[in-house]
Amino acid sequence: MPFDTNVFYLIDHRLIALVMVALLLVASEIGRRLGLSRQDASDSHRALMTGIGGAILGFLGLLLGFSLSMAISRWDDRRDIIVQEAYAVGTLSLRAGLLEDPLRKQLRDSLITYSQARVALGGSREQPDLLREARSQSEDLHVVIWSIVEQAKVPSTTNATLASLINSANEVIDLHELRLASLQNHLPSALFYLLLTLAALSVGFLAWGFGAVGHRGRTPIILLAILIGTMILLIMDVNRPQRGMIVVGVASLERAENSIPTPMP
């Protein structure tokens, strides 16, 4: 039975942070105590254990760099899709001006409502009901927008105008699925399990080295654990859209909504 990778992304990020901090502190304490119990170890044994810890730490640093790069790449893709949506909505609203009323007004009113739904879709993952409502409203408006374009197929509408409307409406509808897919395009959860495992091992081995030489202080290892934990949390925050402090803004869609012409009173 395959492992459901989405389960990891349903866990509250604050709980993940708490578990990670506890794991690293426990690993450092276990390593330090084991090191204190082996103060009689030979210099070669100490060098070997410290070298293993350094190698694991180096491998961890390499993986952290790659993971951050991949997470930022996905974040950029999500932002670009929102910008593309804003372009598509703005283009369709301008081409709606080629129609006669009441179709022109209906199409632009639908696009204003659609833009508001797309802005709501960028809300917090902690409000799933609002997100489901925004998604459902978007899909309902696809039908409305397409029906208006179908009604534009009248003798007074030229083939070039109709073709431009069809292309723009298609782009608006197609970007919906692309945006939904981008929200679920996470880094594999197994990667974070690997990062946490390597972080615990590296901290534990280095703490063993401190204990083996009789260093009873915890501050250097705790600071290292906090630094590693902060880096992993940063990657998780970038990788989990709409969950945490780093979110993908929807300012482009808000500007597109405000730029849609409204009929004069």
N, C-alpha and C positions, 0 to 999 in steps of 0.2 A: 504494500500500500504506500503510495507516494506521500511524502511529507508536505503538508499544506504550508507553503511559505507565507501566506497571507496572515496566518495566526500571529506571527511576530509583529506585524504592523497594526494589529488590533489592540495590542497591549499599550497601556498608557505610558507615555515617554518618561513621566516622572517615576513610575515604578521601575522602569528599565534602568534609569539613572541610579536609583537607590540600590538596586540589586548589584549593579556594576561596581559602585563604590564599596559596598560591603564585600564583594568578591575580591577586589584588589587589596583591601585592608586585611582580610583574612589570609590571603596568600602571602602578603608581606610579613604578617605576624608569624605564620607557620614557618616561613623560610628563616626568619630571624631566630626563632627558638631552636630550630634544627641546627642552625649555624653556631649558636651559643653552646649547644651540646657537643659540638665537634671542634672545639678550640684546639684540641690536640692533633688535629689533622695535619698532614705534611704540607709543605709549601706547594709541592706539585699538585696535590689534590685540590688545594684552595685555588690555585691558578686554573685548574681544569674546570672547576665548578663556576668560577667567575667568568671564564671564557665562554662557557656554554650560555650563561646568562646574557653576556654581551652579544653573542651571536643571535640569540632569540630576539633580543631587543633591536638589533639591526634589521632582522627580517621583519619584525613588527613595524619598524619605521618605514620600510619599503612598502609594505602592504597598506599602511595608513596613507602614504602619499598617493598610491594608485587609487585607493578607495575614495579619497577626497576628490581626486581628479574626475573619477567616474560620476560621483554624486553631483559635482558642479556642472558636468556636462548634461546630466538629466535635468537639473534645475534650469539651465539655459534653454533646453528644448521646450520645457513647459512655458517659459516666458515667451519664447518665439512663437509658440502656437497661439498664445493669447494675443500677441501683436498681429498675427495673421488673421485671427478672428475679427479684430478691430478693423483691419483693412477691408475684409470681406463685407462686414456690415456697412462700413462707410461707402464702399463702392456700390453695393446694392441700393442703398438709400439715395445715392446720386442718380443711378439709372432709373429709379422709380419716378424721377422727375420727367422721364420720357413718356410716361403714361398719362392718360386723362383721368380726372376725378370721376368716380369715387375710388378707382383702383389705386391711384397714386397715394391718396390719404390712407387707405386701408393698409397698403404695403408699408408705408412709413410708420404708421401707428403700431403695426405688428413688429417692426424692427426695433422700435423703442422698448416695447415690452420684452422682446427677445434679448436685447442688450441688458436689461435689468436682471433677467433670469441668468444670463451668463456671468454677470457680476456676482450674483448670489452664489453661483456655483464655485466661486473662489473663496467662499467662507470657510469657517473652521470645521475640521473633521469632527469636532466634539458636538456638532449640531447636525447629526445625520438626517433628521426629519426635514430640516430646511434644505439640505443638499438634495435629497430625494425629490422634494417638491420642485426645486429649480431644474433638476434634470427632466422630470416629467413635463414641466411647463415648456421647456425647450423643445422636447420632442413633439408636443402638441402644436407648437408654433411652426414647426417644420411643415406640418400638413397645411396650416393656414397660409404660410408664405407660398408654398408650391401651388395651392389652389388659386391664389391671386395671380400668379404667373400664368397658370393655365387659362384663366379668364381673359388675360391680355391678348390671347390669340384671336384677334378680330381683324377685319379687313383694314381698319385704320392704323394698325400697328405694323410697321415694316418688318421684314425678316431679320434685318440687322439688329433692330431694337429688341425683338423677341429673343434672338440668339444671345445677345448680351445679358438680358435678364435671366435666361435659363442658366448661363454659365455662372453668373454671380450667385444665384440661388443655390445651385449645385455646390459651389464652394462653401457657402455658409453651412449647408447641411453636412457636407463631408467633414468639415473641421470639428463638428460635434464629436464624432467617434474618435477622431485623432486626439482631441483634448481629454476625453475619458480614458483613453489608453495611456496617455502621458501621466495621468494622475496615479496609475497603477504600475508605472514603470519604475519599480524600486530596484535597488541593489539586492542580490540574493541574500536572504536572511542568514544562510549558512556562512556568509562572509563575516557577519558580525559575531557569530558564535566563534569563528576562528580567531578574530581579533581579540575577543575577550579572553579566549584560552591562552593565546600568546602573551597577552598583557599580564595575566595572572602568573604564567610561568616565568616571564622575564623578571617581574617584580620579586617573585619568590626566590629565584636563583641569586639575584643581586642582594636581597635581604640576607640570604644564607652567607654570602661573602662578608657582609658587615658583621654578622654574628660570629662568624668563624675567627675574625681578628679581634673579637672582644669589644666591638663597638656596640654599646647598648642603646644609643640614641635611635629614635624612630623618624626624626624629622626628614632626613634626605630621602628615604624610601617613600615616605608619605607624600612628599612633594612630587616625586617621580610618578607615583600612582595617580595623583591629582592631575598632573600634566597629561599623562596618557589617557585618563578617563575623560578629560575635557576635550581632547582631540577626537576621541570616539564619539562623544556626544555631539560635537560639531558636525561630524560626518552624518550622524543619524538625523540631525535637525535639517540639514540641507536635503537629505534623501527622503524625508517624510513631509511632503508638501501639506500645508495647512495644518501642521501639527508642530507647535513650538514657536520660537521667535522668528525664524527665517521663513518667510512665506513668499509665494509668487504673487506680486501685485497685479491688480486688474485696472490700473489707471488708464491703460490704453482703451479698454472697453468703455470705461466711464467717459472718456473724451469722445469716443465714437458715438455714444448715446447722446451726448450734449450737442454733437454736430449735426444730428439728423434734423433737417428742416421741418418745422411745424407750420401748419396753415395759419395765415394771418386771421385774426378775429374779424 
